[in-house]
Every structure is written in C-alpha cells, then in structure tokens.
Amino acid sequence: MSGSAAVSTPEPFARTLGQMALLSLGGAVALGFARFAYALILPAMRADLGWSFTLAGAMNAANAVGYLAGALLATRAAARWGLKGVVAGGMGLTALSLLACALSGAAPILLALRFLAGLGGALVFVAGGALASLAARAHPGRGALLLGVFYGGAGVGILASALLLPPLLTGGWREAWAALGGVSLLALGATLPALSRLPDRAASAPSGSRTPLIPLVPVFAAYACFGVGYIAYMTFIVAFLRASGEENFITPFWAVLGASVILSALVWQRPATHLPGARVMTAQMLTLAVGATLPLLSTHPAALLASGLLFGGSFLAVVTFTTILTRRTLPEHAWGQGIAAFTVIFAAGQTLGPLLTGALSDAAGGLRLGLGVSALVLLLGAGLAWGQERLGVFKDKE
C-alpha cells in the first residue's frame, strides 16, 4: 500500500484515539505483562525456587535479549507480513509464552520462555509504534497525544497486574503466569478490530535511496542509559519494598505507578512538542532519577507514592519522545527503521540493567546499592540528553 493511499481518507480524531487505545493493549501485553509484571511474581518465584538475585535478574535479561532480537527482526518482518500482521503475531507469541511459564520451574526453560516473550514484545512495539505514527499523520498538532496513548498501554498492563496478581499469588506463581497469558489472548482479540482499520505500510522509499540515522545518533547514548537505569528499578523495586517491610504497600504502589503511566501522555504532550532537541528527554530522565532515589531515602508511604508517581509518569514518556523525534528527523519511509534502531538501543540497555543490578544486589550493598547505581545511570543519561543540539532534518507535520 502506498503512503498516499494510506492517508487519502483521514479518520475522525475521536475514532483514531479509540483505535490507539485498542492498539495500546499490545503495549499492555508486551511490556505491562511480559516485562513488568515479573517484578510482582519474582518474590514468590525466588522463595519457591531458591533463586539468587543474579538469576532473578538474568530472567529479565533473557527477556531483554529476546526484545533485542525482535527489534532487529521487526523491520524485515513488517516488509514481508505488514505492520498489522507483525503486531498480531507478536501479541500471540507473547501470550503463549506467558501461558507456558506456568508449566515449569526449570531455570533453562523459563529463560527460553522469557526470551520468546521479549521477542514477541519487541515485534509489537516496533510495528505498533510505526502504525501509531502513520495514524497520527492525519491529526496535525495531536500526534504526541496519540503516540502517548499507544505507549501508555504498558500502564494499563501494570495497573491490571496490580489488581489481578496479588490474590492469585496466594496460590503460587504458576497461577499468576497462567492468568497473564489468558488475559493477553483476550487483549489480542480486542485489538484485532482496530488493526483492521489502520494503515499497514508507510510510503515507499525512493528508488536507490538510503536514509542514514546519523541525525539520531547523538541521542542513542542517552537512551542506552535510560534502558539500563529504568529496567533495574522496574525489576527490583517490588523486591526492595518487600525486603524493607512494606509488603502490604506493594499493590497500591504498583497501581499508582501504572495509573501514572496511563496519564503520562497528557503530562508530557506539550513539552515533547515544543522543547528543542532532546531537552524534554533531559527533564524526563531527571524526573526518573528523582523517583528512583526516593525509596532509598525513605520508605514512608508518601515517599513511595511519590516515587511511583514520578517514575510511572515519565519512563514510557521517554519511549514516546523517541518516536516523536524519529518523525521529526527522518522521512516517513524511514520511520520504522528509526523506531527499530531506538528499540535495539533500548533492548541492549535493558539486557545489561538487570544483570548489573542483580549482581550488585547479591553483593554487600544489597538491593539498595543496585537501585542506587540505576539512579546514577539515569542521571548520566539526563546529562547526555541535555548536551544535544536541536535536532530535525525532516520536520513533522504537527
């Protein structure tokens, strides 16, 4: 399908917004369930299976390696099966991998399943981000909001897992994985009608042309720091709260974090649209660093709620901004390529983060040391983002 055909009949904004809300269920499955819900299940698995923090971190690292593999494959897969086919296939693969996690406690099998869930999640996020970008073309000035709604779907998954999993975990961790897989299949069924109405392919590249990603390279280092720092917090914060004697506060904390992710599109829409270069990424990563530091300073409920509010309200806003930046900096036919490149950087950081934090947490400093290092990495990323000049070669139509 050509780019001109895809935009010949723009959808009304309300309908496009509804389609983004349904498409965001892909993010709920890919990240909210397959990645972040693991933090809620991890304490029960460690207690039952006798895991070290290093092995616990390796489980999310395996997920991140799968995510990296999916990011590398996504553009080629979309060229063959279309963006909509890749989103649907990725959601199905992720759902089945989550279901299968309930069947075995063997570490090698679980590592393989976490890999497959990550691979499917990356396919969903790369292809889904490209679909959201194409749909947003028809609504100048509101693209940041539409993209934020799509990426905010991970918050739906976090909030749903906060409500769904704690009662199930009283019966063991297997029931929790089975429930996540079942709900993921339901989410796939709800997403299919929206997929059928979305444009499937971007405009074709001019014959013989190549689009270098050099304009985006300066932001990649900051984004790698983001990947390392944020995933360490999201993997181990629940274990930290439990070790600190705040077990009864985990569910409200996780719910606040998830709700903040959902609302982050409204909070960051104007800054992401108007601040030059990567300055908004600086603000977002500083907010993340403060949110990650608060539990280390105090486990008072007010400090924990503030941590969840700040962290949840900012971390997927960084991901949203990279897609906005891709649209501003690259021509339409290269949007998928740019999103995939950012996702590869993201996945590489996520692979290192849990391993680094898990190893540090097994050392004398415990979880406090590991989480502290993640906050410092986020601060480093904020500094790198601040140093970037105004970016933009191809201006977004917003």
N, C-alpha and C positions, 0 to 999 in steps of 0.2 A: 504494500500500500504506500503510495507516495505521501510526502508530507503535506502537499496542498490538499489532497483528498481527505486527509485525516482531520483538517480543520475547516472544511467547507461549510459545515452546519454546526456552529457552536452550541453547546448545551447551555441552558439557563444556569446561572450561578448556583441556585439552590439545589438543582439536580446534580451538578458537578460536586458540590460539597457533600451531598449524600453518597455519591459514588466514592469519594475519597474516604468517607467514614467506613464504608464497607471494605474498601481496599486496605484500610488500616488494620483490619483483622489479620492480614498477612503479617504485619509487624507484631501483633499480639502473639501470634504463634511463633514467629521466627526468633524474636528476642524475649518478649514477655514470658512465654512458657519455656522455650527451648534453652534460653540462656539464663534469665534472671530468676526464674522460679527455683532453679537449682540451689540458690542460697537458702531458701526455706527448707528444702529437703535435705540439704547437706548435713545438718547436725544429727538427724535421725540415721542417715547412712553411715556417718562416722562412728556413731555409738554401736550400731549393729554389726558393721563390717570391720571395725578396728582400724580405720584409715588414719594416716598421718595427714598433717596439713599440706605437705608436699604432694601426696597422692590426690588429696581433695582438689588442690589447685591444678593438678595435671588433668583432671576430668574437664574442667573448663578450658584448659589449654587445648585439649583434644577437640573440643567444640570450636575453639578459635581457629585451629588448623583446618578443620573442615570448612569453616567460614572463609578462610583464605583460599582454599581450593575452589569453593563455589564462586568466589569473586573473580578468580582467574578464568573460570569456565563460562561465566554468565553471558558475556557479550557474544561469544561464539554460539552459545546455546540459543540466545534470542534471535540471532541471524537465521538459525535453522528452524526453530519452532515458534518464533514470535514471542513478544513480551508476555502476552497473556498466558500462553502455554507454559512458559517458564515459571511464572508466578504460581499457577495452579499445580504444576509438578513439584515445585519446591515446597509448597504447603503440604502436599500429600506425603512427600518423603519425610518431612519433619514430623508430621503427625504420627506416622507409622513408627518412626524411630523412638518417639516418646512412649508410645504404647509398649514397644519391645523392652524398654528399660525396666519395666515391671517384672520381666521374666527371669532375670538372672542377677546374682550378686557378684559374679566373677569380674574382677577388675578389667581384664583384657576385653571382654565382651562389652562392658559398659563404656570403655574408652572408644571402641569402634562405633557404638551407637551414638555417643556424644559427637563423634566426628561426622557421622551422617546427618545428625540434626543440624550441625553447624553448616554443612554443605548446602542442605536444603534452605536454611535460613538466609544464606548469602544470595542464593538464586532469587528468593522472594524480595530481598531488599534492593538488589541491583535492578532487577526488572521492574519491581514495583515503583522504585524511585523514578525510573525512566518513564513509566506510564503516568505517574503523577505529574511529572514535568511536562509531558505532552498535553495532558488535560488542562494544565494551568495556563497554556498559551492563550486560550480563549477568554481569559479574565484578567486583563492588564490591571495591575495595582493590587491584586488579591492573590498572586501566586505564592507569596510567602505564607499566607494563611492556609492555602490549600495543601502546600507541601508539609506545613506543620501538623495539619490534621492527619496526613498519611503517616508521618513518622511518630506522631503521638500515639499511634495504635499500640506501641510497646507498653505505654502506660496502662492501656486497657488490660493487657495481659498481666501486668504487675498487680493492678488492683484486683482483677479477678482471682489471681492466685492467692492474694492475701485473704480473700473471703472464702475461697474454695478449699485450700490445702490444710490449714490448721486442724479442722475437725477430722480430716482423713488421716493425718499423720499420727493420730492416736492409735490407729490400727496398723501403722507401719508405713514405710516409704514406698512400698510397691503399689499400694492403693493410690498414692498421690500421683505417681507416674502414669498409671492407667487412666486416671481422671483427666490429666493434662492431654493425653493422646486422644481420648474420646471427645473432649471439648474442641480440640484442634480440628478434628474431622468435621464437627458441626460448623466451625468457623469457615472451613473451606467451602462447605455447601452454601453458606450465607454470602460468600464473596463471589461465587461464580456468576450470579446475575449482573453484578456491577462490572465484572471483567468483560462481559459480552458487549457492553456499550462503550468501552474505552478504545481510543485509537491504539493500534497494535504496533506500529512501526514509525520511527522518525523519518524525516526527509532523507533521501539517499545522498551519500557524499558525491561531490562532483568527480567525474571520471579521472582517475590518476592522482587524486588529491590525497594528502596526508595531513592530519591535524596534530601537530606537536602539543604535548601537555606542559611545555616549558612555563607558560604563564601561571600554572597552578603549583609548580614545584616548590616555591617558597613556603607554601602553607603545609606541605606534606610533613615536614619535621614536627611542626606544632601538633598536627593531627596524630602523628605516631605517639607523642607524649600523652595526648588525650586517651588514646586506646589503652596504653599501659596503665595510666592512673585511674581512669573511671572503672575499668573492669575489676581492678583489685578491690575497690570499695564495694562494688555490687556483688562480688563473690563472697567476701568475708565479713561484711558488716553485720549480718544476722548472727554469725558465729561469735563475733565480738560482743554483741549485745547479750547473747546467752551467757558468755563467759563472765560478763560484768554483772550478772544477776538481774538483768532486765528482760527475762524471758516472757513475762506477761505483757510487755510493751511491744513485742515484735510485730504482732498483727496490725495494731494501729499505726505503727511506724511505717510498715510496708504499704499500707493503704494510703497514707498521706503521700508517700513517695510516688506511688502510681498515679494518684489523682493530680499531683503536680506535673507529671509528665504530660498528661492529657491537656492540661491548661497552658503548657509552656508555649504553644503556638500563639496564643493571644498575648503573652507577656513579651515575647521577642520579635513579634511581627514587624513593628516599626523600626527598632534598632537594626534588624537584619536587612531591612530595605534601604535605610538611609545612611548608616555609618559607612565610611570609606574603607576600602581594603579589607583586612581581616580584623579590624578593631572590635567588631562585635564578638568575634571568637575570643579575643582577649578578655572581654567582660564576662563571657560565659565561663571560661576556664578559671578566672579568678573566683567567680561565684562557686564553682565546683570545689576549688581548693578550700574555701572557707567552709563549705558544707561538709567536706571530708574531715576537716580538722576539729569541728565542734564536738563530736563524740569522744575524741581523745582528750579534750579539755574538761568535759563534764558529761555524765550520763543522766543528768536531771531530765525529766520528761520534756521540759521546754526546749532544752538544748537538742535533744534527739529529734523532736518535731521540726525544729528549725533546720537541722541537718537534712532531714528527708525532704523538706520543702525546697531548700536551696538546691540540693543535688538533683532531685527529681525534676525541678523546674528548669534545669539547664542542660543536663547531659545529652538528651536527644535533640535539643535545640542546636547543639554543635553539629550534629549529623545533618540536620535540616539546612543549616547555613552552608555546608559544603556543597549541597545540591544547588542552592541559590547561586553560590559563587561559580559553580560549573556552568550554569545557564548564562551568567553574565560574561564569562570569559571565553567560552567555546561556542562554535556554531552548532545549530540544532543537531546535525547528523553525528556530532561527536559527544553529545550529552551522555549517552550510555557508556562510552569509553571513559569519560571523565568520572562518572559516578563509580564505575568499576575500579578505576585507579584509586580513588579515595577509599573504597571498600577494602582493597588489598592492603593499603597502609593501615587502616583501622584493624583489620584482622591480624596483621603482623604484631601490632601493639598489644592486642588482646591475647595473643599467644604468649607473649613474654610476661604480661602483667600477673596472671595467676601463679605462674611458676616462681617468679621473683618474690611475690608477696607470701606465697606458701612456704618457700624456703626460709625467708626472714622470720615468718611466724613460728616455724619449728625451732628457731634459734632462741637465744636467751631473752631477746626483747619481746617475744610472743607476738600476738596479733597487733598490739599497739605499735610495735616497730614497723611491721609490714604496712599497716594503714598509713602511718606517718610518712613513709617513703612514697606512697602513692600520692599523697597530698603535695609533696615536694615536686614530684614529676609533673603534676598538673600546673603548679606554679611556673615551672620551667617552660611548659607549653604556652602558658599565657604570655611569658616574655618573648618567646619566638614569634607568636602571632602579632604582638604589638610592633615588632620590628618590620613588618611587611608594609610595603608601599601600597598605594591604591592599585587595585588590580582591575583589569577589564579590557578586553580587546573587542569582543562582540557584546554589545550591550543587550541586556534582557529587555523584553518588550513591556516591562512593568513600569 
